Amino acid sequence: MGAITLYQLEGCPYCERVADRLDELDVDYESNWVESLHSERDEVKRVSGQRQVPVIVDEDAGVTMAESERIVDFLDASYA
């Protein structure tokens, strides 16, 4: 199963929600910790077009997605 990258920020409850769901579903993923300053989140901007976290990139599904609720719904639909 695939190469999922989770872009997240330390202490971000929305990011933790997504990470917890990935763990509950036993989905392997790579965490990519981002800078706390929006202006320094260049990698997130590059992959998703915006600087908000959490963002997941699911290479197998060809999906890049932001917003924890949408991400959790996607994970449930794809991996539950």
N, C-alpha and C positions, 0 to 999 in steps of 0.2 A: 504494500500500500504506500501511498504517495509521499511526495515531498511537499509538506505543508510548512510554511514559515509564518510565525505569529510575531508581528511587530507590536511590542508592548512597552509600557512605561511602569517603572517601579511604583507600587502603591496605587495604581489605577484600578478602581473596583470593576470597571467595565472590561479591562484587560484580564483581570483575575477571573471574571465570569467565563470568558472564552477559554482561558487556560484550564479552568476546572472542568468545563464541558469536554474539552479534548481529552483530559485525563479520564473522566468518567466513561467516555466512549472507547478508551484504550487506543487512541489514535496517536501515532508517532508524529512529532512536530519539532521544529527547531525554533527556539525563542531568539528573537532579535531585539535586544533592549535599545530603546531610543532615548535621545536627549530630552530633558524636561522642558527645555525652551523650544517652542514651536519653530522658531527661526532656524534651529539647528537640526531639524528632522529631515535632512536632505534625502536620505535613502527612502524614507516613507513617501516623500513627495515624488521621488523618481518612480517608484513602483505603483503608486496608487493615485497620483495626481493631486493629493492633498496631504496635510500634515497631521491629521487627527489619528489617534489610536483608540482601540485596537484595529489592526488591519491583518487579514490573513491572505496569503497567496497559496492557493492549492494548484500546483503545477499539473497534476494529473487531470484535474477537472477543468483546467484553464480558467480558473476563477481568481479574481482579486477583489476583495470586498472589505468594506469598513462597516462600522456600527455593530455593537455587540449583539443586539437582538437579531439583526439579519444574519450575522455570522452563526449564532447558535441555531437558528432555524435551518440554515444551510447544512450545518454539521449534522443535525438530527435527521434531515432528509437524506443526506448522503452516506452517513456512517452508522446510524442507529440500527 
